[in-house]
């Protein structure tokens, strides 16, 4: 077991409401938004960053999970001792316990929209796709379509910058393709758009092993009616 996972397992004993899923300590219930804590290794021995993780599970690609997350406490390093794991877990527990209130406020797409409000205006295609899907789920269809309409131009700029054959070009070409398809579906068949988003969410829940954190009675469907 890795040092960071062992530390989170010890924290869970003190904060049993949290669930250890892979290498993340997750705050249930999960209702369309992943809320968790995880460690990121640094180049320094026994030194890590501790992240407060917020991630919409209805996004197209869950591999970049720290887009909307923050290092705590205040970005400082956290030391984990291999020789005295219980002692260091006490400090990590204190940090997480004091921070939990910030995650408790974020449960659904509307909360996520508030969480990323300061980022609106960012022209990164992946962010705009997440924002557009969130707008769609909360019933702000005009803003969803407007945001999706901006993605191809921004993606094309990045594809040109990376050049043919680069994996960055392939990534942004995929974001562009998804944005165009989603806009078409929202315009002509919103149920198909909701189904596509629901499938993203299902895959992300499975990939991140979050099934045990899903609230009873909460479906993983991304229907706008369920995501308010």
C-alpha positions as CSV (number, residue, x, y, z in Angstrom):
1,X,0.0,0.0,0.0
2,X,1.4,3.4,-0.9
3,X,2.3,5.9,1.8
4,X,-0.5,8.3,0.7
5,X,-3.2,5.6,0.6
6,X,-2.2,4.4,4.0
7,X,-2.4,7.9,5.4
8,X,-5.9,8.3,3.9
9,X,-7.0,5.0,5.3
10,X,-5.9,6.1,8.8
11,X,-7.8,9.4,8.3
12,X,-10.9,7.4,7.4
13,X,-10.9,5.7,10.7
14,X,-11.3,9.0,12.4
15,X,-13.7,10.5,9.8
16,X,-15.8,7.4,9.0
17,X,-18.3,9.3,6.9
18,X,-15.6,9.5,4.2
19,X,-15.0,6.6,1.8
20,X,-11.6,5.5,0.4
21,X,-12.0,5.0,-3.4
22,X,-8.8,4.1,-5.1
23,X,-6.4,6.8,-3.9
24,X,-9.0,9.3,-3.0
25,X,-10.9,10.0,0.2
26,X,-14.4,10.7,-1.1
27,X,-17.2,12.6,0.7
28,X,-20.6,10.9,0.1
29,X,-23.2,11.1,-1.2
30,X,-21.9,11.6,-4.7
31,X,-24.6,13.4,-6.7
32,X,-23.1,14.2,-10.1
33,X,-20.1,15.9,-8.5
34,X,-17.0,14.1,-7.1
35,X,-15.9,15.6,-3.8
36,X,-12.7,14.2,-2.4
37,X,-9.2,14.6,-1.1
38,X,-6.1,13.1,-2.6
39,X,-2.3,13.4,-2.3
40,X,0.1,14.4,-5.1
41,X,3.7,13.3,-4.7
42,X,6.4,16.0,-4.9
43,X,10.1,15.6,-5.8
44,X,10.9,15.7,-2.0
45,X,11.1,12.7,0.2
46,X,7.9,12.0,2.2
47,X,6.5,15.3,1.0
48,X,3.1,15.7,-0.7
49,X,0.5,18.1,-1.8
50,X,-3.0,17.5,-0.4
51,X,-5.8,18.4,-2.8
52,X,-9.4,19.2,-2.2
53,X,-11.0,17.7,-5.3
54,X,-14.1,18.9,-7.1
55,X,-15.0,17.2,-10.4
56,X,-18.2,17.1,-12.4
57,X,-18.8,13.4,-13.2
58,X,-20.9,14.4,-16.2
59,X,-17.8,15.6,-18.1
60,X,-16.5,14.1,-21.3
61,X,-13.0,13.2,-20.0
62,X,-12.3,12.4,-16.3
63,X,-8.5,11.9,-16.7
64,X,-7.6,15.4,-15.8
65,X,-9.3,15.4,-12.3
66,X,-7.6,18.4,-10.7
67,X,-9.0,21.2,-13.0
68,X,-11.3,22.6,-10.4
69,X,-9.4,21.6,-7.3
70,X,-7.3,23.3,-4.7
71,X,-4.2,22.5,-2.7
72,X,-4.7,22.6,1.1
73,X,-3.8,24.0,3.5
74,X,-3.1,27.1,1.3
75,X,-0.9,25.1,-1.1
76,X,1.6,24.1,1.6
77,X,3.5,20.8,1.6
78,X,2.2,18.0,3.8
79,X,4.7,15.6,5.2
80,X,3.9,11.9,5.5
81,X,6.2,9.7,7.7
82,X,6.8,6.1,6.8
83,X,8.1,5.4,10.3
84,X,5.3,7.2,12.1
85,X,2.2,7.1,9.9
86,X,-0.3,7.4,12.8
87,X,1.3,10.7,13.9
88,X,1.2,12.3,10.5
89,X,-2.4,11.1,9.9
90,X,-3.4,13.1,13.0
91,X,-2.3,16.3,11.2
92,X,-3.9,15.3,7.9
93,X,-7.1,14.5,9.7
94,X,-7.1,17.9,11.3
95,X,-6.6,19.6,7.9
96,X,-9.4,17.6,6.2
97,X,-11.8,18.0,9.1
98,X,-11.4,21.8,9.0
99,X,-11.9,21.8,5.2
100,X,-14.9,19.5,4.8
101,X,-17.4,22.4,5.0
102,X,-16.1,23.7,1.6
103,X,-16.9,20.4,-0.1
104,X,-20.3,20.0,1.6
105,X,-21.5,23.1,-0.2
106,X,-21.0,21.5,-3.6
107,X,-23.5,18.8,-4.5
108,X,-25.0,19.4,-8.0
109,X,-24.5,21.3,-11.2
110,X,-25.9,24.5,-9.8
111,X,-23.3,24.4,-7.0
112,X,-20.6,23.5,-9.5
113,X,-21.6,26.6,-11.6
114,X,-21.1,28.8,-8.5
115,X,-17.8,27.0,-7.8
116,X,-16.4,27.8,-11.3
117,X,-18.0,31.2,-11.7
118,X,-14.7,33.0,-11.4
119,X,-13.4,31.0,-14.4
120,X,-16.1,32.0,-16.8
121,X,-14.4,33.8,-19.7
122,X,-11.6,31.2,-19.8
123,X,-11.4,30.0,-23.4
124,X,-9.8,26.6,-22.8
125,X,-11.9,24.2,-24.8
126,X,-12.2,21.5,-22.1
127,X,-13.4,24.0,-19.6
128,X,-15.9,25.5,-22.0
129,X,-17.2,22.0,-22.7
130,X,-17.7,21.3,-18.9
131,X,-19.4,24.7,-18.6
132,X,-21.7,24.1,-21.5
133,X,-22.8,20.8,-20.1
134,X,-23.4,22.3,-16.7
135,X,-25.5,25.1,-18.4
136,X,-27.5,22.4,-20.2
137,X,-28.2,20.4,-17.0
138,X,-29.5,23.5,-15.1
139,X,-31.7,24.4,-18.0
140,X,-29.8,27.4,-19.3
141,X,-29.9,26.1,-22.9
142,X,-29.1,29.4,-24.7
143,X,-25.8,29.8,-22.7
144,X,-25.0,26.1,-23.3
145,X,-25.4,26.6,-27.1
146,X,-23.4,29.8,-27.1
147,X,-20.6,28.2,-25.2
148,X,-20.5,25.2,-27.4
149,X,-20.5,27.4,-30.4
150,X,-17.2,29.0,-29.3
151,X,-15.3,25.7,-28.8
152,X,-14.5,24.8,-32.5
153,X,-12.7,28.1,-33.1
154,X,-10.7,27.9,-29.9
155,X,-9.9,24.2,-30.5
156,X,-8.7,25.0,-34.1
157,X,-6.3,27.5,-32.7
158,X,-4.7,24.9,-30.4
159,X,-4.7,22.2,-33.1
160,X,-2.8,24.6,-35.4
161,X,-0.4,25.5,-32.6
162,X,0.4,21.9,-31.8
163,X,0.6,20.8,-35.4
164,X,-0.4,17.6,-37.1
165,X,0.4,14.3,-35.4
166,X,0.9,15.8,-31.9
167,X,-1.3,14.2,-29.2
168,X,-2.3,17.6,-28.1
169,X,-3.9,18.1,-31.6
170,X,-5.7,14.8,-31.3
171,X,-7.0,15.8,-27.9
172,X,-8.4,19.1,-29.0
173,X,-9.8,17.6,-32.2
174,X,-11.8,15.2,-30.0
175,X,-13.1,18.0,-27.8
176,X,-14.1,19.9,-30.9
177,X,-15.9,16.8,-32.3
178,X,-17.8,16.2,-29.1
179,X,-18.8,19.9,-28.8
180,X,-20.2,20.0,-32.3
181,X,-22.1,16.7,-31.8
182,X,-23.5,17.9,-28.4
183,X,-24.6,21.2,-29.9
184,X,-26.4,19.4,-32.7
185,X,-28.2,17.0,-30.3
186,X,-29.3,19.8,-28.0
187,X,-30.7,21.6,-30.9
188,X,-32.5,18.7,-32.5
189,X,-32.9,16.0,-29.8
190,X,-32.2,17.1,-26.2
191,X,-33.0,13.6,-25.0
192,X,-30.1,12.2,-27.0
193,X,-27.8,14.9,-25.5
194,X,-28.9,13.9,-22.0
195,X,-28.2,10.3,-22.8
196,X,-24.7,11.0,-24.1
197,X,-23.9,13.0,-20.9
198,X,-25.4,10.2,-18.8
199,X,-23.1,7.8,-20.4
200,X,-20.0,10.0,-19.6
201,X,-21.2,10.0,-16.0
202,X,-21.7,6.3,-15.9
203,X,-18.2,5.7,-17.3
204,X,-16.6,8.2,-14.9
205,X,-18.3,6.6,-11.9
206,X,-17.0,3.2,-12.9
207,X,-13.5,4.4,-13.7
208,X,-13.1,6.2,-10.4
209,X,-14.8,3.4,-8.5
210,X,-17.4,5.6,-6.9
211,X,-20.4,3.2,-7.0
212,X,-20.5,2.9,-3.2
213,X,-20.7,6.6,-2.7
214,X,-23.7,7.2,-4.9
215,X,-26.7,8.4,-2.8
216,X,-29.6,6.0,-2.5
217,X,-32.4,7.3,-4.8
218,X,-30.0,9.3,-6.9
219,X,-29.8,8.0,-10.4
220,X,-26.7,8.5,-12.5
221,X,-28.7,9.7,-15.4
222,X,-27.7,13.2,-16.6
223,X,-31.3,14.2,-17.3
224,X,-31.6,18.0,-16.7
225,X,-34.7,17.2,-14.5
226,X,-32.5,15.1,-12.2
227,X,-29.5,17.5,-12.0
228,X,-31.0,20.7,-10.6
